[in-house]
Amino acid sequence: MLENKFVLADPGTCIGCKTCMAACLVKHFNKNDIPLPRLNLVQTVTVSAPILCHHCDDAPCVASCPVGALYFDGGRVAVSAERCIGCKSCEMACPFGAVEIKSRSNQVSLGSINVSTAPQPFPVKCDLCADRPEGPCCIEACPTNSLHLVDREVRTDNLKRKRVEAAQAEESISSVPLTATIA
């Protein structure tokens, strides 16, 4: 199994400034793409955090796509927009709400006349800025360092920390004398 990576936000440090969204929009503002951010900022009274694709190992969006518009490319879920038929199965399957089908029209020049083609469906989701050697631009742009690239090392460290915390919790419970009696 290939090692997937994804961007995760720390809601404890995110200030909801949307700088990550702006950086993503600028990155995708080109002729062959659709100028929309690939992350969505969720803000409530107590939480602020961008939500992105987790590039799941067993991605439900990939499994639901009948034409292979979403597919595995190394450790990420990639998009082949020209294959998309706009069925929105991927939108419905994604547990994070990180895939959205949008429409885009292309301009075709016929001599001195420009003609718009019929709108074509276009899957919009995080691509981990695969064409950027520096990695995801949202991480680089975040002023509070709330965004992190989660990989095997980060997950392993997190798992170790949780196990130590669980062991410490067990220790504190087991050292408490039982005062209750069972009737």
Backbone bond lengths (Angstrom), bond angles and torsions (degrees), N, CA, C in turn:
res aa  C-N    CA-C-N  psi(-1)  N-CA   C-N-CA  omega(-1)  CA-C   N-CA-C  phi
1 M - - - 1.448 - - 1.523 108.36 -
2 L 1.317 115.96 135.88 1.461 120.69 179.24 1.521 110.10 -77.00
3 E 1.292 115.54 151.71 1.454 122.11 -178.86 1.526 110.34 -83.86
4 N 1.329 116.81 116.45 1.457 119.02 177.51 1.523 110.81 -90.61
5 K 1.313 114.30 152.99 1.456 122.73 176.24 1.517 106.63 -126.22
6 F 1.324 116.25 155.95 1.453 120.21 174.65 1.519 109.42 -157.04
7 V 1.320 115.46 163.63 1.458 121.76 -179.95 1.526 107.69 -96.26
8 L 1.321 115.49 132.84 1.457 121.42 -179.78 1.522 108.40 -128.74
9 A 1.324 115.48 140.89 1.461 121.08 -179.61 1.522 110.58 -100.89
10 D 1.316 115.72 146.72 1.458 122.27 173.33 1.529 106.93 -97.99
11 P 1.326 117.96 104.70 1.457 119.73 -177.53 1.530 113.28 -65.18
12 G 1.330 116.87 -15.33 1.467 120.31 177.99 1.521 112.70 -73.58
13 T 1.331 117.41 -21.80 1.467 119.56 -179.50 1.531 113.36 -116.88
14 C 1.332 117.90 -12.08 1.470 120.79 178.92 1.520 109.33 -68.40
15 I 1.332 116.54 131.89 1.471 121.46 -179.44 1.532 112.13 -105.42
16 G 1.314 117.27 3.36 1.467 120.59 176.56 1.515 114.63 70.98
17 C 1.324 117.67 28.33 1.466 121.41 -175.34 1.531 113.63 -78.34
18 K 1.319 117.49 -15.44 1.463 125.09 179.47 1.531 114.07 67.44
19 T 1.320 117.47 17.25 1.460 120.98 176.22 1.525 110.40 -63.46
20 C 1.314 116.97 -35.62 1.469 120.88 177.92 1.528 110.36 -62.76
21 M 1.327 116.45 -41.44 1.459 121.03 179.37 1.533 110.73 -65.66
22 A 1.318 116.54 -40.10 1.464 120.88 179.07 1.530 110.79 -64.39
23 A 1.327 116.68 -42.61 1.465 120.23 179.25 1.524 110.22 -63.73
24 C 1.311 117.44 -41.01 1.460 122.07 179.35 1.526 110.45 -65.63
25 L 1.323 116.93 -41.50 1.461 121.47 178.14 1.528 110.89 -61.12
26 V 1.316 117.06 -46.23 1.466 121.22 178.98 1.525 110.67 -61.85
27 K 1.322 117.32 -41.35 1.459 121.50 -179.42 1.529 111.58 -62.12
28 H 1.321 116.49 -36.52 1.464 121.18 -176.84 1.524 113.01 -96.82
29 F 1.314 117.44 12.53 1.467 121.40 179.54 1.530 108.58 -91.17
30 N 1.328 115.38 79.14 1.459 120.24 177.16 1.526 109.63 -147.90
31 K 1.299 116.34 168.58 1.461 123.52 -172.35 1.524 113.75 -58.77
32 N 1.318 119.00 -37.98 1.456 122.15 -175.07 1.527 114.02 -91.84
33 D 1.308 116.58 6.78 1.454 121.08 -175.58 1.525 109.22 -125.41
34 I 1.295 116.65 -175.90 1.458 121.55 174.45 1.527 106.47 -119.53
35 P 1.332 116.92 125.97 1.469 120.13 -173.12 1.532 112.95 -76.55
36 L 1.313 114.67 80.12 1.460 121.91 175.46 1.521 108.67 -141.47
37 P 1.335 117.31 145.94 1.464 118.65 175.59 1.519 110.52 -68.71
38 R 1.300 116.46 148.83 1.466 122.97 -179.47 1.517 111.62 -95.79
39 L 1.306 117.40 15.11 1.449 122.21 176.42 1.515 108.29 -136.76
40 N 1.306 115.28 155.04 1.463 121.17 -179.21 1.516 109.10 -124.79
41 L 1.319 116.04 125.96 1.458 120.67 179.71 1.523 109.05 -83.23
42 V 1.312 115.97 125.20 1.457 121.88 176.49 1.523 106.61 -105.08
43 Q 1.323 115.26 125.54 1.460 119.67 179.26 1.523 109.22 -128.64
44 T 1.320 114.60 129.30 1.457 121.17 172.97 1.517 106.36 -125.92
45 V 1.301 117.07 -172.10 1.458 120.22 178.89 1.525 110.73 -63.50
46 T 1.339 117.23 -33.44 1.467 120.33 -174.82 1.520 114.86 -112.09
47 V 1.341 118.88 -14.44 1.464 121.10 -173.82 1.518 110.86 -129.96
48 S 1.309 114.21 143.06 1.460 121.86 172.62 1.524 106.45 -141.57
49 A 1.326 115.96 118.59 1.467 118.78 -180.00 1.518 110.66 -163.16
50 P 1.332 116.83 137.07 1.459 119.31 174.01 1.529 110.15 -76.04
51 I 1.322 115.31 143.73 1.458 122.39 178.65 1.521 107.94 -111.48
52 L 1.322 116.65 129.48 1.461 122.27 -178.57 1.512 110.42 -131.07
53 C 1.321 114.95 170.16 1.460 122.29 175.00 1.529 109.24 -62.29
54 H 1.331 116.53 137.12 1.460 121.52 177.84 1.519 112.60 -95.18
55 H 1.317 117.52 4.35 1.467 121.77 178.64 1.527 109.76 44.41
56 C 1.321 114.49 54.11 1.474 122.91 -174.69 1.526 112.18 -53.28
57 D 1.330 115.84 145.33 1.466 121.47 176.13 1.527 111.40 -60.32
58 D 1.324 115.57 -40.48 1.466 121.56 -179.93 1.529 106.76 -119.36
59 A 1.324 116.40 62.20 1.465 123.34 -169.75 1.530 113.34 -58.66
60 P 1.333 117.44 117.97 1.456 120.41 177.98 1.531 112.23 -63.17
61 C 1.332 117.84 -30.02 1.469 120.41 178.99 1.525 110.74 -65.36
62 V 1.316 117.01 -40.14 1.465 121.54 178.24 1.528 109.61 -66.51
63 A 1.322 116.38 -45.35 1.467 120.76 -178.81 1.522 111.76 -63.82
64 S 1.329 117.27 -30.65 1.468 120.41 -176.66 1.524 113.68 -84.16
65 C 1.321 117.89 -15.16 1.468 120.55 -175.75 1.534 110.10 -79.04
66 P 1.346 117.08 116.63 1.465 119.73 -176.30 1.531 114.54 -75.70
67 V 1.351 117.10 -12.01 1.471 119.41 -175.66 1.528 113.93 -120.62
68 G 1.314 118.01 5.35 1.464 120.86 177.80 1.516 114.39 74.32
69 A 1.337 117.36 26.00 1.470 119.72 177.48 1.527 110.88 -70.13
70 L 1.324 116.59 -27.09 1.457 122.09 172.24 1.519 106.03 -110.99
71 Y 1.327 115.88 133.23 1.460 120.21 -175.33 1.525 110.18 -152.15
72 F 1.333 115.36 163.18 1.460 120.16 177.84 1.522 109.76 -83.02
73 D 1.317 115.70 130.72 1.464 122.18 177.81 1.521 106.51 -131.47
74 G 1.310 115.87 93.47 1.458 118.92 -174.54 1.512 108.67 68.31
75 G 1.290 117.97 -127.13 1.458 122.76 -178.97 1.509 113.97 -98.93
76 R 1.323 117.91 26.13 1.459 119.92 179.60 1.528 110.12 -140.28
77 V 1.318 114.78 162.62 1.460 121.42 173.71 1.521 106.56 -95.22
78 A 1.320 115.84 118.39 1.459 121.84 -176.76 1.527 110.48 -106.43
79 V 1.337 115.31 171.18 1.461 122.71 -176.71 1.518 110.13 -122.69
80 S 1.319 115.65 135.68 1.453 122.97 169.63 1.524 105.76 -116.03
81 A 1.324 116.59 85.72 1.463 122.72 -171.49 1.526 113.32 -57.30
82 E 1.325 116.87 -35.23 1.467 119.59 -177.66 1.533 112.54 -66.37
83 R 1.310 117.76 -17.61 1.471 121.25 179.12 1.528 112.08 -88.81
84 C 1.316 117.90 -18.50 1.464 122.41 -174.25 1.529 111.28 -62.77
85 I 1.345 115.73 133.45 1.460 121.44 177.51 1.528 111.58 -106.28
86 G 1.319 117.03 0.83 1.459 121.04 176.31 1.512 115.15 76.92
87 C 1.324 119.18 23.60 1.473 121.83 -176.95 1.525 112.69 -73.53
88 K 1.317 117.42 -18.60 1.464 124.82 178.58 1.534 114.45 66.94
89 S 1.317 117.12 15.57 1.473 120.28 176.94 1.521 110.35 -60.75
90 C 1.314 117.15 -37.90 1.468 121.04 -179.80 1.525 111.11 -64.51
91 E 1.335 117.43 -38.75 1.461 120.81 177.09 1.516 110.51 -59.15
92 M 1.329 115.21 -45.36 1.456 120.66 -177.07 1.540 111.43 -69.53
93 A 1.315 117.16 -32.70 1.470 121.29 -175.36 1.523 113.98 -80.87
94 C 1.325 118.18 -28.09 1.467 120.80 -174.76 1.532 111.02 -67.51
95 P 1.334 117.93 120.82 1.466 120.53 -179.23 1.536 113.55 -72.50
96 F 1.323 117.54 -12.04 1.464 121.20 -177.93 1.526 112.87 -105.60
97 G 1.328 117.94 -6.51 1.460 120.41 -176.65 1.524 110.81 68.17
98 A 1.325 116.13 31.94 1.466 121.17 -172.89 1.526 113.73 -98.15
99 V 1.337 118.10 2.03 1.464 121.89 178.43 1.521 107.62 -120.14
100 E 1.315 115.54 134.95 1.458 120.48 179.88 1.530 108.52 -139.56
101 I 1.312 116.56 137.99 1.462 120.28 176.49 1.522 108.16 -97.96
102 K 1.307 115.96 122.27 1.460 122.99 177.49 1.528 108.08 -116.87
103 S 1.309 116.43 171.76 1.468 121.22 177.27 1.516 109.38 -113.04
104 R 1.327 114.09 147.41 1.461 118.45 173.67 1.522 108.13 -140.40
105 S 1.318 114.28 143.07 1.464 120.89 176.23 1.506 108.07 -108.11
106 N 1.297 115.76 147.17 1.455 121.10 176.85 1.524 108.98 -110.68
107 Q 1.311 115.58 149.30 1.457 122.00 175.56 1.520 108.94 -96.33
108 V 1.319 115.81 131.44 1.457 121.60 177.34 1.517 107.11 -118.52
109 S 1.329 115.94 129.97 1.469 120.03 178.96 1.519 109.95 -91.93
110 L 1.308 114.92 126.07 1.466 122.24 173.78 1.517 107.30 -116.79
111 G 1.311 114.92 83.92 1.466 119.05 -174.69 1.510 109.45 69.70
112 S 1.331 116.86 -118.88 1.459 121.13 -179.48 1.525 112.12 -94.09
113 I 1.321 117.21 4.11 1.460 121.54 -178.33 1.530 109.48 -109.04
114 N 1.334 115.43 131.61 1.460 121.21 174.12 1.516 108.78 -101.13
115 V 1.308 116.33 128.46 1.452 121.99 -178.07 1.525 108.73 -121.12
116 S 1.336 116.00 135.96 1.462 120.18 175.81 1.516 109.26 -86.76
117 T 1.320 115.64 136.46 1.462 120.12 176.13 1.528 108.92 -81.94
118 A 1.306 116.68 168.22 1.466 120.56 176.17 1.522 108.72 -61.82
119 P 1.321 117.74 144.97 1.467 120.09 178.72 1.527 110.94 -57.72
120 Q 1.331 115.48 137.94 1.459 122.60 179.31 1.516 108.59 -114.05
121 P 1.341 117.67 140.63 1.472 119.37 177.45 1.526 110.14 -67.86
122 F 1.318 115.64 146.83 1.460 121.89 -177.80 1.527 108.96 -142.58
123 P 1.340 118.05 113.28 1.470 120.12 177.61 1.528 110.94 -70.28
124 V 1.311 115.99 128.49 1.462 121.95 179.96 1.523 108.03 -113.80
125 K 1.341 115.97 115.10 1.459 122.07 178.27 1.522 109.12 -158.15
126 C 1.298 116.95 162.91 1.462 122.04 179.78 1.524 110.46 -61.02
127 D 1.316 115.20 133.40 1.470 121.02 176.78 1.526 111.04 -113.21
128 L 1.324 116.41 12.63 1.473 123.49 -177.75 1.527 112.25 57.06
129 C 1.336 116.00 22.57 1.467 121.04 -178.06 1.530 109.47 48.02
130 A 1.323 115.40 49.64 1.469 122.27 -174.22 1.521 113.22 -55.08
131 D 1.323 117.30 -25.60 1.461 120.64 -179.64 1.534 112.79 -89.92
132 R 1.318 117.71 2.85 1.471 122.26 178.54 1.515 109.86 -104.52
133 P 1.316 119.04 115.74 1.466 120.82 178.61 1.536 113.38 -58.76
134 E 1.333 116.53 -28.55 1.464 121.11 -179.11 1.518 112.72 -77.01
135 G 1.322 117.77 -10.33 1.454 121.61 -178.56 1.511 111.81 94.15
136 P 1.334 116.66 -168.40 1.462 121.42 -175.76 1.526 113.36 -57.78
137 C 1.325 115.18 129.43 1.468 120.38 -177.20 1.528 111.80 -70.39
138 C 1.328 118.14 -25.59 1.461 120.09 179.71 1.534 111.24 -64.16
139 I 1.329 116.53 -37.72 1.469 120.90 179.22 1.520 109.59 -64.63
140 E 1.313 115.38 -45.47 1.469 121.09 -179.50 1.526 111.66 -63.35
141 A 1.329 117.73 -34.44 1.463 121.77 -175.08 1.527 113.80 -82.42
142 C 1.312 118.66 -21.75 1.466 121.84 -173.40 1.533 111.04 -63.40
143 P 1.347 117.35 118.37 1.471 119.70 -177.12 1.530 113.94 -73.04
144 T 1.331 118.36 -17.63 1.466 120.41 -178.52 1.535 112.45 -108.93
145 N 1.329 116.58 9.07 1.468 121.78 -178.56 1.532 112.03 53.60
146 S 1.325 115.87 40.26 1.464 121.14 -179.48 1.510 112.61 -82.71
147 L 1.322 117.42 -18.52 1.458 120.89 -177.67 1.520 110.00 -99.99
148 H 1.343 114.57 137.14 1.462 120.57 -177.61 1.516 109.54 -135.81
149 L 1.312 116.19 143.48 1.451 121.27 173.84 1.522 107.29 -84.33
150 V 1.318 115.17 115.51 1.460 120.76 -179.33 1.518 107.72 -90.98
151 D 1.321 115.40 124.75 1.462 121.21 178.00 1.526 107.72 -134.13
152 R 1.312 116.67 -171.51 1.467 120.61 -177.59 1.531 111.68 -57.33
153 E 1.321 117.66 -43.14 1.463 121.07 -177.98 1.532 111.17 -62.60
154 V 1.316 116.64 -44.62 1.469 120.58 179.94 1.529 110.03 -64.01
155 R 1.333 116.51 -43.68 1.466 119.90 179.75 1.527 111.11 -64.77
156 T 1.325 118.08 -39.89 1.467 121.97 178.96 1.528 110.01 -64.32
157 D 1.330 117.36 -45.09 1.465 120.90 178.43 1.526 110.95 -62.00
158 N 1.322 116.80 -41.06 1.462 121.71 179.68 1.526 110.62 -64.90
159 L 1.318 116.50 -41.88 1.466 121.15 178.86 1.524 110.81 -63.66
160 K 1.323 117.41 -42.68 1.472 121.07 178.03 1.527 110.53 -61.79
161 R 1.329 116.41 -44.55 1.464 120.87 -180.00 1.530 110.43 -61.02
162 K 1.319 117.25 -44.44 1.468 120.83 179.98 1.524 111.22 -63.63
163 R 1.315 116.87 -38.14 1.468 119.88 179.35 1.527 111.66 -67.09
164 V 1.321 116.47 -39.36 1.466 120.27 177.01 1.521 109.50 -64.53
165 E 1.328 117.57 -44.36 1.463 121.22 178.57 1.521 111.07 -61.33
166 A 1.342 116.94 -40.88 1.466 120.86 178.61 1.528 110.76 -64.84
167 A 1.323 117.00 -41.36 1.465 120.97 179.00 1.522 110.29 -64.51
168 Q 1.344 117.19 -41.02 1.459 120.84 178.45 1.529 111.15 -65.51
169 A 1.319 116.52 -37.20 1.465 120.33 177.67 1.525 109.96 -66.34
170 E 1.334 117.13 -41.65 1.468 121.37 177.61 1.523 110.34 -61.82
171 E 1.332 115.80 -41.34 1.462 120.50 -179.42 1.525 110.54 -62.66
172 S 1.331 116.30 -43.14 1.461 118.70 -178.74 1.520 111.63 -68.51
173 I 1.328 117.47 -31.87 1.460 120.90 178.37 1.522 110.21 -72.66
174 S 1.322 116.72 -43.12 1.467 120.16 -176.54 1.516 112.69 -71.02
175 S 1.312 119.56 -20.96 1.453 121.08 -178.98 1.528 111.80 -88.32
176 V 1.326 117.16 -4.51 1.452 121.10 177.85 1.523 108.36 -84.67
177 P 1.317 118.09 124.25 1.466 119.83 -179.94 1.528 110.66 -68.01
178 L 1.318 115.35 142.19 1.446 120.38 179.08 1.525 108.64 -79.76
179 T 1.307 116.88 122.54 1.464 120.61 -179.71 1.520 111.49 -110.48
180 A 1.281 116.69 -13.49 1.460 119.65 -179.41 1.524 110.12 -81.08
181 T 1.265 115.76 147.24 1.458 120.09 175.80 1.523 108.90 -111.97
182 I 1.286 114.70 148.33 1.456 119.75 179.79 1.505 108.04 -96.83
183 A 1.285 116.31 127.73 1.467 120.55 -178.34 1.496 112.08 -90.06
